[in-house]
Amino acid sequence: MRLSLRFVLPLLLVLAAIAYGVAPLVDRLTLGWFVRDLDMRSALIANTIQEPLQEQLAAGRKAKTGEFFNRITQDERLFAVGYCAAPASPVLASRSLPAQIRCNDLERWQGQGATAHLLASAQGPLHVAVKRMPSEAAPEGQLVLVHDMSFVTRRSKETQQYVFYAFMALGAIISLVTVIIAQLSWRGWMAGMHSLLRGEGLLRRPVLDALPEFKPIERDLQRLVRELEATTRARDESQITWTPEALRTILHTELRGEDVIVVSNREPYIHQRRGERIEVQRPASGLVTALEPIMRACSGTWVAHGSGSADREVVDKSDCVAVPPESPAYQLRRVWLTPEEEAGYYYGFANEGLWPLCHIAHVRPTFRSGDWAQYVAVNRKFAQAVVRQAKTKNPVVLVQDYHLALLPKMIRDELPDATIITFWHIPWPNPESFAICPWREDILAGMLGSSILGFHTQFHCNNFVDTVDRFLEARVDRESFNVSFGGKSTAVQRYPISIAWPPEPEMMAQDVAQCRTSVRELNDLPAEHKLGVGVDRLDYTKGIVERFRAIEQLLELNPHWIGRFTFVQIAAPTRSGIDEYQHHEAQVRAMATRINTRFERQGPPPIVLKVEHHEPRAVYAYFRAADLCFVSSLHDGMNLVAKEFIAARDDERGVLVLSEFTGAARELPEALIVNPYDADQCAAALHLALTMPEAEQRDRMRLMRGLVAEYNVFRWAGRMLLDAAAMRRRSRLASQKGRARL
Ligand code: ADQ
C-alpha cells in the first residue's frame, strides 16, 4: 500500500504538470484551426453576398445596403460586415462594425498567420477577414467580414479542462495497472522465494509446467536438490550443536514465515498481584525453556490457562499479552477457566483420572462423568482459542500434555491442513491398564488428530500403538510407526525431553566448595558430613516413601552411616486440593519423623524434609553440595531432576541413583540404576554411592554430562520441528503431484 502511494502520487503530479504545460500548445493549435475555418467561412459568405451586394451598390441604395448588412449579422457568429469602395472612401457597414476598422487601413488585416486577423474588443476577440470585391464602379472595392471569436476562448477553456481530466484519467489507469502488476509480481516473487526456501521452488514454476521439454531438466534438478538436502541434513544433524540459536535457524530455514502456536495448560508467565504491585513469575519448567526460543524466533502465539491473580488486568481485549515483559517477542493468549471447570478438567479428569491411569503407581484412577464433561468443554475452549489465534489455514500447532488429549482432533476438525505436534510428557501404559478408562476411544481418537505424536521413550510409543490397535478401527504400520485413522495419518515418534545446555551461568555462579559449605551450614551439618538430595514435586509417583524406606534400610544394614549421612528432601507442594495428595504428604511427613526419631540419638537427623518450592538457584546449590542425588520415581515419563543434577556437576563429582522406571534411565546407564520397590537394592546402591572412589565418579559423570549436553532440550524441540517441516514438504509435494495428474 505504502509502495503504491509512493509511486502513484508522484506520477499524478507529473501528469498534472504535463497537462498544464500541454494546454497552451493545444490552444495555439486550435486557434490556427478556427482562424482557417473563419477565413473559409468569410470567403463563402463573400461569394454568397457578392451578387446582391453589387446590385444594391450599382443601384446606389446605400441605406438599403446598411440594412442588408444588419440582417446578415443576425447570424450567431458573424459580428459585423463592412464595404470599402476605395481606400479613401468611408466604410459602408452594419451597426456593429468596430471603429478600428477603416478603409484606408485594411492591409493590416491581410497579413499571414492566425494572429494577423485578430482584433481585441470589449466583446472578446474578433476575426477580421478582408475580401476583394471589384466592380466596374469600384475596381478597388473590398468586403470586410468580422466574426465573433469569443466561442474560441470558451472552447479553449473546455479543451484545457478536458486535457487535464484526460491526463488525470490516464495517470490513474497507468497507476492502477502498475500497482496491480507490481503486487502480482511481488506476491509471485515472495511465493517463489518461500517455495525456494522450502526446497520446492522449481516445482512451482508455471513456465516449467507449461514447457514439456524442460521436464527432464526439472526432474534432474529436483533430484539434485533432494540429494543436497539429504546430505546437508545428515551432516547438519550430526554436527549441529543444539542451542536456542540452532532452533532459530531451523525455524528460519525450514519453517520460514509459518504460523506457530504452542498450547499448554501451564502458562510461561504468570502475573500475580502483590498489594499495589503486579509481579511476573516464571514457572521453573523445562517446557518453557524448550519452547520459548521457538516462540521468540517466530513471534508465535502461546495459548495457556490464565491462572495468575493479576492475569486479567494485563491482557488486551482479545485476552493477549506480549511477553517476555522485558522485551516482548511473542503473544501469550490466556484462556479463562471457572472454578468448576478447573475442578473438573484439571484436578478431576486430568489429575485424578489420567495421571494415575498413565503412571500405574498403585493409586486408583477416579473417573467421574462430571469431570469428563468439564474436560471436553475446556479442551473445546482451548481449541476455539487456537483457531481464533491462527493467522493461516495451516499453522504449526504444538500441543502439550495430558490435559489436552482431545485438542488435536478438535483443531483438526476446524483446520484440516494444520500440522499438529502433540507431546505426551507422562508415560503411556499398556493396553490392559488403559482399558479401564471409560472414554478410552475418545481419548485415542482425540490424540490421533495429531500429525506427529511424541513420547519420551520407544516403550511408551509401543504401548500407545498397541492400545490403538486394541481399541480402534485403525491401520497400524509397525515398521514406520504410523497410525491411519479416519482418513488421516499420525506418526508416533520418540522425542526424549531434556534440559537446557549449558545451564544458565547464574546457576553455577557459586563454586562447588562454597555450595558444600553453605548448604551444610544452613542445615546444621558438620563440614565433612555426607549429603544426599532429592528434589521433586510432592507427588506419589516420585517414590518419596520408597526413598525414605531405602534410607532407613541403609542405616539399618550399615549403622556406620547413622549421624554421618543426611538426606535433604526438597518437596514442592503440588495439587494439594486432591485427597490423595494430602494423604501422601501426611504419609511422607510421618515417615520422615518416624525414621528421624528412630535414629535421633547419634547426631544430625537422617532426613531433612523441606516441603516448599525453591528457586532454581537454590535447587542447584543443593545439587552442587551433595554427594549423591536419589531419583526413585515409581514411574516417570523422563524425569528432569536427574538431568539437572548432572548438569549442575561441572566438577564431575557426585553419584546419581536412578529408578529404572524413569525415561531418563534409558539414556543414563552410568547412573546406579535401581528398582525403587526393592529397598535392599536401593540401600546397597546408596552405600555404593557414598563409598564410590572419586575417579569412578568422574568417569561416570563425564559420560553422562556428554550425553545430556548433546541430547538437550533444544534438540528435543528442534527434532520435532524438523519432522514437522519434512511432513509439510511431503504433503505439499503430494498435492502438487495430485494436481499434475489431474
Ligand atoms: P514433572 O513430573 O514435574 O514433569 P520432572 O521432569 O522431574 O517432573 O520436572 C520437575 C521440575 O520441577 C524440575 O525442573 C525440578 O527442578 C523442578 N522442581 C521439582 N521440585 C522442586 C522444588 N521443590 N522447588 C523448585 N523446583 C522444583 C513431567 C513428567 C516428567 C517429565 C517432565 C518433562 O512427569 O516425567 O520429565 O514432565 O516432560
Boltz pocket constraint, residues with backbone or C-beta under 6 A from the ligand:
constraints:
  - pocket:
      binder: B
      contacts: [[A, 284], [A, 285], [A, 286], [A, 425], [A, 426], [A, 497], [A, 535], [A, 536], [A, 537], [A, 570], [A, 571], [A, 572], [A, 573], [A, 610], [A, 612], [A, 613], [A, 614], [A, 615], [A, 616], [A, 619], [A, 636], [A, 637], [A, 638], [A, 639], [A, 640], [A, 641], [A, 642], [A, 644]]
      max_distance: 6.0
